[in-house]
Amino acid sequence: MKNREISDPYRLYLQLLRMYGRQNWWPAKTKFEVIIGAILTQQASWRNVELAIRNLRRRKLLTMQRLVNASIRTLETCTYPTGFYRQKARRIKNVTRHILSKTRGNLNRFLEKPLEKSRAELLTLDGIGKETADSILLYAGNQSILPIDAYTLRVMARVMDREGDYDSLQVYLQEMLPRELDIYREFHALIVKHAKKTCLNAKPNCANCRVDPCLYNLERY
């Protein structure tokens, strides 16, 4: 991070951290639960994902072996709150079956592979795109990779006048931010927080937006 300690994305991160505090994301009890949540959150609010996770937990299905052995109908019932529940039930079952077959139940065997290898393998699975794969690797695999979601694209375009596609924005942010797991996690979560609270999609509350990454004084840090 030479000469990048005060890069604009880092300024943005520090200001969001001051505004909202630590988010301590991803809220999950196990690494496997992170993987299931990352799939269920596709096109769904986190509140509804929590309902689905609660359903799975009540039925004691948040282990790889039990989830694989569960019927699709049972999984559909559990994932119903997240929408596209039939599709998601199949996806979590298929992804779990794949990981189970590769690890014999030891999830760390999969998550501790080199980043490029585990990411490439995840991307071959149905329903796992770049954002989902990178979320799994960041929050469950403890890998320093930054997911780029719609919130990140929106905030970066508006606040920093920085547009781009998934790959180009990911490269830019990973170059500009300290390559630290905790910062990646908090940056991602804080962007989501700001996007939901102020930088809304349809009616952004720009008049009350307090973010000014280019002018923020970092001396206190």
VENPE-V850925 format. One line per field, one symbol per residue. ss: DSSP state (a for helix, b for strand, c for the rest). psi: psi as a letter, one per 30 degrees, with the letter a starting at -180 (. if undefined). Layout:
# VENPE-V850925
ss->???
psi->???
This chain:
# VENPE-V850925
ss->cccccccaaaaaaaaaaaaaccccccccccaaaaaaaaaacccccaaaaaaaaaaaaacccccaaaaaaccaaaaaaaaaaaccaaaaaaaaaaaaaaaaaaacccaaaaacccaaaaaaaacccccccaaaaaaaaaaccccccccccaaaaaaaaaaccccccaaaaaaaaaaaccccaaaaaaaaaaaaaaaaaccccccccaaaccccccccccccc
psi->gkggfhleeeeeeeeeeeeflkfhkkjlfleeeeeeeeeffkhlleeeeeeeeeeeeeghghleeeeeflleeeeeeegefflheeeeeeeeeeeeeeeefffhfjefeefglkeeeeeeeeffkkgjaeeeeeeeeeeefhkikjkjaeeeeeeeeeeghjllaeeeeeeeefefkkikeeeeeeeeeeeeeeefeeileeikieegkgkifffkjgef.
